[in-house]
């Protein structure tokens, strides 16, 4: 089973936008590590929004 291309592009854009990493750096991550980063970023963004 392959990972959905659209979802992969979303993850790349999300991590690149927030961490300013290049595509090669992000693609070098294992899938579970990349997902973990996207989850952590989402948590930080949500928390920052709640704090005002």
Secondary structure as UniProt FT lines:
FT   HELIX           5..19
FT   HELIX           23..27
FT   HELIX           31..51
//
